[in-house]
Amino acid sequence: MRYLKVLALVVLFFLSMVFFIQNTPELSKEVTLSIELFNYKFMSQPLPYYLLILIAFAAGSVLCLLYFMADKIRLSGQLRTCRTRMANLEQEVNSLRNLPLDEGNYPSAEASEEKPAE
């Protein structure tokens, strides 16, 4: 499975490089981003398209990393809780296995003692 993941990453990297090489003139064109809020207008410096694509890719990677780290931390906590509970239940089962077998501990034994033997 690990080899398939590495192969998929290599193919993705290869296709990305081919994309960038074949579209270099179009991706080198500059664009100016602007936003207008409450009569304030903000404009960026002229940026090439490829830089915007790389920034978007990096931001998406960081957000995915943060999401999966939070999920892993949550699942680790659940696993710790389940392991603790499992250990407590195993300890309870072992203590119940080691109890002496007295006939007085069972309801059926008490019922047989009440009935006179004929």
matplotlib code that plots the C-alpha trace (Angstrom):
import matplotlib.pyplot as plt

x = [0.0, 2.9, 4.3, 1.0, 1.0, 4.5, 3.7, 0.6, 2.6, 5.3, 2.6, 1.0, 4.3, 5.1, 1.8, 2.2, 5.6, 4.3, 1.4, 3.8, 6.2, 3.6, 1.8, 4.8, 3.8, 0.2, 1.2, 3.8, 1.2, 0.7, -2.6, -3.5, -5.9, -8.3, -11.1, -13.4, -14.9, -16.7, -15.3, -11.8, -10.1, -7.2, -5.0, -2.1, 1.1, 1.1, 1.6, 2.1, -0.6, 1.8, 2.5, -1.2, -1.5, 1.4, 0.1, -3.3, -1.8, 0.4, -2.5, -4.7, -1.9, -1.5, -5.3, -5.5, -2.5, -4.2, -7.5, -6.0, -3.8, -6.8, -8.7, -5.7, -5.5, -9.3, -9.0, -6.0, -8.0, -10.9, -8.5, -6.9, -10.4, -11.3, -8.1, -8.6, -12.1, -11.1, -8.3, -10.8, -13.3, -10.6, -9.6, -13.2, -13.6, -10.4, -11.6, -14.9, -13.1, -11.1, -14.1, -14.6, -17.5, -19.8, -23.3, -24.7, -23.8, -26.4, -30.2, -30.8, -28.8, -31.0, -34.2, -33.0, -32.2, -35.7, -37.3, -37.1, -35.4, -37.7]
y = [0.0, 2.3, 1.8, 2.8, 6.1, 6.9, 6.0, 8.3, 11.2, 10.7, 10.7, 13.8, 15.6, 14.6, 15.9, 19.2, 19.8, 19.1, 21.5, 24.3, 23.7, 23.7, 26.7, 28.9, 32.0, 32.0, 31.4, 34.2, 36.8, 39.2, 39.9, 42.5, 41.5, 44.1, 44.2, 47.1, 47.1, 50.0, 52.6, 51.3, 49.8, 47.4, 46.4, 43.9, 44.2, 42.6, 38.8, 36.1, 33.4, 30.6, 32.3, 32.4, 28.7, 27.8, 29.9, 28.3, 24.8, 25.6, 27.1, 24.0, 21.7, 23.5, 23.5, 19.7, 19.1, 21.0, 19.2, 15.7, 16.5, 17.6, 14.4, 12.2, 13.9, 13.3, 9.7, 9.1, 10.4, 8.0, 5.1, 5.9, 6.0, 2.7, 1.0, 2.1, 0.9, -2.4, -2.9, -2.2, -4.7, -7.4, -6.8, -7.2, -10.4, -11.9, -11.0, -12.7, -15.8, -16.1, -16.1, -19.3, -21.4, -21.6, -23.1, -20.3, -17.7, -18.9, -18.5, -22.1, -23.4, -21.5, -22.8, -26.4, -25.9, -24.7, -27.8, -30.8, -33.8, -36.8]
z = [0.0, 0.8, -2.7, -4.2, -2.3, -3.3, -6.9, -6.8, -5.4, -8.1, -10.8, -9.3, -9.1, -12.7, -14.0, -12.1, -13.6, -17.1, -16.5, -15.3, -18.2, -20.9, -19.6, -18.6, -20.7, -19.5, -15.8, -15.9, -16.6, -13.7, -12.0, -9.4, -6.7, -5.2, -2.7, -1.7, 1.8, 3.3, 0.9, 1.4, -1.5, -1.1, -4.0, -4.1, -6.0, -9.4, -8.8, -11.4, -11.7, -10.8, -7.4, -6.6, -7.5, -5.3, -2.4, -2.7, -2.8, 0.3, 2.2, 1.4, 2.5, 5.8, 6.4, 5.6, 7.9, 10.8, 10.3, 10.2, 13.3, 15.2, 14.1, 15.1, 18.6, 19.1, 18.0, 20.3, 23.2, 22.4, 22.0, 25.4, 27.0, 25.4, 26.4, 30.0, 30.0, 28.5, 31.1, 33.9, 32.4, 32.0, 35.6, 36.7, 34.7, 36.2, 39.7, 39.0, 37.7, 40.9, 43.2, 45.2, 44.0, 46.9, 46.4, 48.5, 45.9, 43.4, 43.5, 42.3, 45.3, 47.7, 46.1, 46.4, 50.1, 50.9, 49.4, 51.7, 50.1, 49.8]

ax = plt.figure().add_subplot(projection="3d")
ax.plot(x, y, z, "-o")
ax.set_aspect("equal")
plt.show()
